Amino acid sequence: MMQTLCTGPESPPGDVPPYVSIIVPCRNEGRWIAPCLESILANDYPRDRLEVLVVDGMSTDETRSIVERYASSGACIRLLDNARQITPAALNIGIAAAQGAVILRMDAHVDYPVNYVRCLVDLLQTRRADNVGGVCLTQPGADTPMARAIAIGMSHPVGVGNSYFRIGSAEERWVDTVPFGCYRREVFARIGGFDEDLVRNQDDEFNLRLIRSGGRILLSPHVVCRYYTRDSLGKLWRMYYQYGHFKPLVVRKVNGVMTLRQLGPPLFVLCLIAGTLFAPWSRLVAAALAMVVAGYAAVIGACALLAARKHGWRAALGLFLVFPAIHVSYGLGYLRGIWTFLILRRGARAAAAGTTITR
């Protein structure tokens, strides 16, 4: 397990550290939940100032029995039920049950260094921030070339733009969102909980509300965790399609586009659709479409060449599938979300019926 030392200032000696409530939303995470809990319990934060609330979406695998085993062993772990089976509901259940002055979300597909909790709490206390987070070191979800390609794509600027918590940052910076946020409890009293209409992107909407209320969000490159990606192209496609689909609902709720980078994939997909439809009738459109496709392929090819030396050719060639899967699935989901939430003005829960999010 990676152990990254934080370099920021710590709480003054003799101070009693704040009580921290860690919330772990999960569903059917039998493969990942034990390593996650082990990494949490290995943290150097005082055990008597810590509780871990695992909020389970009625798992049908061995997740619940694993968590119950940890809870019965005397560890500071409790298992809570999430009948709605979606992440924002899990977070709100955890917040309602939490006793801590600090609320920290930690996800099941992540390994955390031994100083993770302490570093984030120190940052929260010393940087006058309302929410702090670190950088995710993206790891393959399986030992296959495609899984390695997915990990490369999800941590590359071509894949995710300027999402600093994924691509890294050389310095601390104030940002619009962080992964697995560490919040002051009073934030939730001030602006409310997570929006349960948002099956995806609930962090984005919550953090925008936080910023609009005068709050600040800090990303620290000195706090690093290991995030394990989806292990197949199909799972990657579904995840990014859902990200795109619910993003226009966030736009509707906040009355504006949060970041310009979210518009890139839907505009790209629109160009492809329009070009394909009109190319048979216009040589100019056909030439423009060919240029767009050739330019896109050239960018992926350059990324593959750079990745091959470190990750091998099989993983590098997988980028020719991974980047289009990220961009096209997100773009198609976004366009459907525009139709569903902005044009038809459908209710979010009706649109989300049957959608189960495991993480």
C-alpha positions as CSV (number, residue, x, y, z in Angstrom):
1,M,0.0,0.0,0.0
2,M,1.3,3.4,-0.9
3,Q,2.1,5.8,2.0
4,T,2.3,9.4,0.9
5,L,3.5,11.9,3.5
6,C,1.6,15.2,3.8
7,T,3.8,18.3,3.9
8,G,1.2,20.8,5.2
9,P,1.1,22.1,8.8
10,E,-0.5,19.8,11.4
11,S,-2.6,20.6,14.4
12,P,-0.7,22.1,17.3
13,P,0.6,19.6,19.9
14,G,-1.8,19.0,22.7
15,D,-5.0,19.8,20.8
16,V,-7.7,17.2,20.8
17,P,-8.3,16.2,17.2
18,P,-11.9,16.5,16.0
19,Y,-14.1,13.5,15.9
20,V,-14.3,12.2,12.3
21,S,-17.2,10.3,10.7
22,I,-16.1,8.4,7.6
23,I,-19.0,7.5,5.2
24,V,-18.4,4.6,2.8
25,P,-21.3,4.2,0.3
26,C,-21.3,0.8,-1.4
27,R,-23.3,-1.9,-3.2
28,N,-22.0,-5.3,-4.2
29,E,-18.4,-4.5,-3.4
30,G,-17.4,-7.9,-2.1
31,R,-14.1,-7.8,-4.1
32,W,-13.1,-4.4,-2.8
33,I,-14.7,-3.6,0.6
34,A,-12.2,-5.6,2.8
35,P,-9.0,-4.0,1.4
36,C,-10.7,-0.6,1.6
37,L,-11.7,-1.1,5.3
38,E,-8.2,-2.5,6.1
39,S,-6.6,0.7,4.6
40,I,-9.0,2.9,6.6
41,L,-8.3,1.0,9.9
42,A,-4.6,1.2,9.2
43,N,-4.8,5.0,9.3
44,D,-2.8,6.8,12.0
45,Y,-5.7,9.0,13.1
46,P,-6.6,8.3,16.8
47,R,-9.0,5.3,16.8
48,D,-11.1,6.8,19.6
49,R,-11.8,9.9,17.5
50,L,-13.1,7.9,14.5
51,E,-16.2,6.1,13.3
52,V,-16.7,4.3,10.0
53,L,-20.3,4.2,8.6
54,V,-20.6,1.7,5.7
55,V,-23.9,2.5,4.0
56,D,-24.8,-0.5,1.9
57,G,-27.3,-0.4,-1.0
58,M,-28.8,-3.9,0.0
59,S,-25.9,-5.8,-1.6
60,T,-26.7,-9.3,-3.0
61,D,-23.1,-10.5,-2.8
62,E,-20.9,-11.0,0.2
63,T,-20.4,-7.3,1.0
64,R,-22.7,-7.2,4.0
65,S,-21.3,-10.3,5.6
66,I,-17.8,-8.9,5.2
67,V,-18.8,-5.5,6.8
68,E,-20.7,-7.3,9.6
69,R,-17.6,-9.3,10.4
70,Y,-15.5,-6.2,10.8
71,A,-18.2,-4.5,12.9
72,S,-18.5,-7.5,15.2
73,S,-14.8,-7.6,15.8
74,G,-14.9,-4.5,17.8
75,A,-13.7,-2.1,15.1
76,C,-15.2,1.4,14.9
77,I,-17.4,0.3,12.0
78,R,-21.2,0.3,11.7
79,L,-23.3,-1.1,8.8
80,L,-26.3,1.1,7.7
81,D,-29.0,0.2,5.1
82,N,-29.6,2.2,1.9
83,A,-32.9,1.0,0.5
84,R,-32.8,3.4,-2.5
85,Q,-29.4,1.9,-3.6
86,I,-28.0,5.1,-5.0
87,T,-25.0,7.1,-3.8
88,P,-26.6,10.4,-2.7
89,A,-29.1,8.6,-0.6
90,A,-26.2,6.6,1.0
91,L,-24.4,9.9,1.8
92,N,-27.4,11.5,3.3
93,I,-28.1,8.4,5.5
94,G,-24.5,8.5,6.7
95,I,-24.6,12.2,7.4
96,A,-27.8,11.9,9.4
97,A,-26.2,9.1,11.5
98,A,-22.7,10.7,11.8
99,Q,-21.5,12.0,15.2
100,G,-18.3,13.7,13.9
101,A,-17.4,17.4,13.5
102,V,-15.8,16.3,10.3
103,I,-17.5,14.3,7.6
104,L,-15.3,12.4,5.3
105,R,-16.5,10.3,2.3
106,M,-14.3,7.3,1.3
107,D,-15.2,5.0,-1.5
108,A,-14.8,1.2,-1.6
109,H,-12.7,1.0,-4.8
110,V,-9.9,3.0,-3.2
111,D,-6.8,2.2,-1.1
112,Y,-5.8,5.0,1.4
113,P,-2.4,5.8,2.8
114,V,-1.8,5.6,6.5
115,N,-1.9,9.4,7.0
116,Y,-4.9,10.1,4.7
117,V,-7.4,11.0,7.3
118,R,-4.9,13.0,9.4
119,C,-3.7,15.0,6.4
120,L,-7.2,16.0,5.3
121,V,-8.3,17.0,8.8
122,D,-5.1,19.1,9.2
123,L,-5.8,20.8,5.8
124,L,-9.4,21.4,6.8
125,Q,-8.3,23.1,10.1
126,T,-5.3,25.1,8.8
127,R,-6.3,26.2,5.3
128,R,-9.7,27.8,6.1
129,A,-11.4,25.5,3.6
130,D,-14.9,24.0,3.8
131,N,-14.0,20.9,1.8
132,V,-10.6,19.3,1.0
133,G,-9.5,16.4,-1.1
134,G,-6.4,14.9,-2.7
135,V,-5.3,13.4,-6.0
136,C,-6.4,10.0,-7.2
137,L,-3.7,7.8,-8.5
138,T,-5.7,5.8,-11.1
139,Q,-5.0,2.0,-11.0
140,P,-6.2,-0.8,-13.3
141,G,-9.2,-2.7,-12.0
142,A,-7.7,-6.0,-13.4
143,D,-4.4,-7.3,-14.7
144,T,-5.3,-7.0,-18.4
145,P,-4.2,-4.7,-21.2
146,M,-7.7,-3.2,-21.5
147,A,-7.9,-2.5,-17.8
148,R,-4.5,-0.8,-18.0
149,A,-5.7,1.2,-21.0
150,I,-8.8,2.3,-19.1
151,A,-6.6,3.5,-16.2
152,I,-4.4,5.5,-18.6
153,G,-7.4,7.1,-20.3
154,M,-9.0,8.1,-17.0
155,S,-5.9,9.9,-15.8
156,H,-5.0,11.6,-19.1
157,P,-5.9,15.2,-20.1
158,V,-7.2,13.9,-23.5
159,G,-9.5,11.6,-21.6
160,V,-10.7,13.8,-18.7
161,G,-9.5,17.3,-19.5
162,N,-8.2,19.5,-16.7
163,S,-9.8,17.5,-13.9
164,Y,-6.8,18.1,-11.6
165,F,-7.7,15.4,-9.0
166,R,-7.4,12.8,-11.9
167,I,-4.4,14.2,-13.8
168,G,-2.5,15.6,-10.8
169,S,-1.4,19.0,-9.8
170,A,2.0,20.5,-8.9
171,E,0.6,22.7,-6.1
172,E,-2.3,23.2,-3.8
173,R,-5.2,24.9,-5.6
174,W,-8.7,26.1,-5.0
175,V,-11.0,24.0,-7.3
176,D,-14.6,23.4,-8.2
177,T,-14.7,19.8,-6.8
178,V,-12.5,17.1,-5.2
179,P,-12.9,13.3,-4.9
180,F,-14.2,11.8,-1.7
181,G,-14.6,15.2,0.0
182,C,-13.6,16.0,3.6
183,Y,-16.2,18.5,4.9
184,R,-16.8,20.6,8.0
185,R,-20.1,19.3,9.5
186,E,-21.6,22.8,9.6
187,V,-21.5,22.8,5.8
188,F,-24.5,20.4,5.7
189,A,-26.4,22.5,8.3
190,R,-25.8,25.5,6.1
191,I,-26.6,24.2,2.6
192,G,-28.3,20.9,3.1
193,G,-27.4,17.4,2.0
194,F,-26.8,15.7,-1.4
195,D,-29.5,15.9,-4.0
196,E,-31.0,12.5,-4.4
197,D,-32.3,13.2,-7.9
198,L,-28.7,13.0,-9.1
199,V,-27.8,9.4,-9.4
200,R,-24.5,10.7,-10.8
201,N,-22.7,14.0,-10.4
202,Q,-24.1,14.7,-6.9
203,D,-20.7,15.9,-5.8
204,D,-20.5,18.5,-8.6
205,E,-23.9,20.0,-7.7
206,F,-23.2,19.9,-3.9
207,N,-19.8,21.6,-4.3
208,L,-21.3,24.3,-6.6
209,R,-23.9,25.0,-3.9
210,L,-21.0,25.2,-1.4
211,I,-19.0,27.6,-3.5
212,R,-22.1,29.8,-4.2
213,S,-22.7,30.0,-0.4
214,G,-19.2,31.4,0.1
215,G,-17.4,28.1,0.8
216,R,-14.0,27.1,-0.6
217,I,-12.7,23.8,-1.9
218,L,-9.0,22.9,-1.7
219,L,-7.1,20.2,-3.7
220,S,-3.8,19.1,-2.2
221,P,-1.3,17.1,-4.3
222,H,0.3,16.0,-1.1
223,V,-2.6,13.7,-0.3
224,V,-2.8,10.7,-2.7
225,C,-4.9,7.6,-2.8
226,R,-5.2,4.7,-5.2
227,Y,-8.4,4.5,-7.2
228,Y,-9.2,1.2,-9.0
229,T,-11.0,1.7,-12.3
230,R,-13.6,-0.3,-14.2
231,D,-12.1,-3.4,-15.6
232,S,-13.9,-3.6,-18.9
233,L,-14.9,-1.3,-21.8
234,G,-18.6,-2.1,-21.3
235,K,-18.5,-0.9,-17.6
236,L,-16.5,2.2,-18.6
237,W,-19.1,3.0,-21.3
238,R,-22.0,2.6,-18.9
239,M,-20.3,4.8,-16.2
240,Y,-19.5,7.7,-18.5
241,Y,-22.9,7.4,-20.3
242,Q,-24.5,7.9,-16.8
243,Y,-22.2,10.8,-16.0
244,G,-23.2,12.5,-19.3
245,H,-26.9,11.7,-18.9
246,F,-27.3,13.3,-15.5
247,K,-25.1,16.3,-16.2
248,P,-27.9,18.4,-17.9
249,L,-30.0,17.8,-14.8
250,V,-27.3,19.5,-12.8
251,V,-27.3,22.3,-15.4
252,R,-31.1,22.7,-14.8
253,K,-30.7,22.7,-11.0
254,V,-27.9,25.2,-10.9
255,N,-29.1,27.3,-13.8
256,G,-25.8,27.1,-15.7
257,V,-23.0,25.1,-17.0
258,M,-20.4,24.4,-14.3
259,T,-17.3,23.9,-16.4
260,L,-16.7,24.3,-20.1
261,R,-14.9,20.9,-20.3
262,Q,-18.2,19.1,-19.9
263,L,-19.4,20.5,-23.3
264,G,-16.5,19.0,-25.3
265,P,-17.8,15.4,-25.7
266,P,-21.4,16.3,-26.7
267,L,-20.2,18.9,-29.2
268,F,-17.8,16.3,-30.6
269,V,-20.6,13.7,-30.9
270,L,-22.9,16.3,-32.5
271,C,-20.2,17.0,-35.1
272,L,-19.9,13.3,-35.9
273,I,-23.6,12.8,-36.2
274,A,-24.1,15.9,-38.3
275,G,-21.1,15.1,-40.5
276,T,-22.3,11.6,-41.1
277,L,-25.8,12.7,-42.0
278,F,-24.8,15.5,-44.4
279,A,-21.5,14.1,-45.9
280,P,-23.3,12.2,-48.7
281,W,-24.8,15.5,-49.9
282,S,-21.8,17.8,-49.5
283,R,-18.1,17.3,-50.3
284,L,-17.2,20.1,-48.0
285,V,-19.0,18.4,-45.0
286,A,-17.4,15.1,-46.0
287,A,-13.9,16.7,-46.0
288,A,-14.6,18.4,-42.7
289,L,-15.7,15.1,-41.2
290,A,-12.7,13.3,-42.5
291,M,-10.4,16.0,-41.0
292,V,-12.1,15.7,-37.6
293,V,-11.8,11.9,-37.5
294,A,-8.2,12.0,-38.8
295,G,-7.2,14.7,-36.3
296,Y,-8.9,12.7,-33.4
297,A,-7.1,9.5,-34.5
298,A,-3.8,11.4,-34.7
299,V,-4.2,12.7,-31.1
300,I,-4.9,9.2,-29.9
301,G,-2.0,7.8,-31.9
302,A,0.4,10.3,-30.3
303,C,-0.9,9.4,-26.8
304,A,-0.5,5.7,-27.6
305,L,3.1,6.2,-28.7
306,L,3.9,8.0,-25.5
307,A,2.1,5.4,-23.4
308,A,3.7,2.4,-25.1
309,R,7.1,2.8,-23.6
310,K,5.8,2.7,-20.0
311,H,2.7,0.5,-20.3
312,G,3.4,-1.7,-23.3
313,W,1.9,-1.8,-26.8
314,R,-1.2,-3.8,-26.0
315,A,-2.3,-1.3,-23.3
316,A,-1.3,1.6,-25.5
317,L,-3.3,0.3,-28.5
318,G,-6.3,0.0,-26.2
319,L,-6.5,3.8,-26.0
320,F,-8.0,3.7,-29.5
321,L,-11.0,2.1,-27.9
322,V,-10.9,3.8,-24.4
323,F,-10.8,7.4,-25.5
324,P,-13.7,7.1,-27.9
325,A,-15.6,5.1,-25.3
326,I,-15.2,7.9,-22.7
327,H,-16.0,10.7,-25.1
328,V,-18.8,9.2,-27.2
329,S,-20.6,7.5,-24.3
330,Y,-20.5,10.8,-22.3
331,G,-21.5,12.8,-25.3
332,L,-24.4,10.6,-26.1
333,G,-25.5,10.5,-22.5
334,Y,-25.3,14.3,-22.3
335,L,-27.4,14.7,-25.5
336,R,-30.0,12.3,-24.1
337,G,-30.0,14.3,-20.9
338,I,-30.6,17.5,-22.7
339,W,-33.7,15.9,-24.3
340,T,-34.9,14.3,-21.1
341,F,-34.2,17.0,-18.6
342,L,-34.0,20.3,-20.5
343,I,-36.5,19.8,-23.3
344,L,-39.1,17.3,-22.0
345,R,-38.5,18.6,-18.4
346,R,-39.0,15.1,-17.1
347,G,-38.7,14.4,-13.4
348,A,-35.3,13.0,-12.3
349,R,-36.6,10.0,-10.4
350,A,-38.7,8.8,-13.3
351,A,-35.8,9.2,-15.6
352,A,-33.5,7.3,-13.2
353,A,-35.9,4.4,-12.6
354,G,-34.1,1.2,-12.8
355,T,-30.7,2.8,-12.7
356,T,-28.5,1.3,-9.9
357,I,-25.2,2.8,-9.1
358,T,-22.7,0.6,-7.3
359,R,-20.0,3.3,-7.0
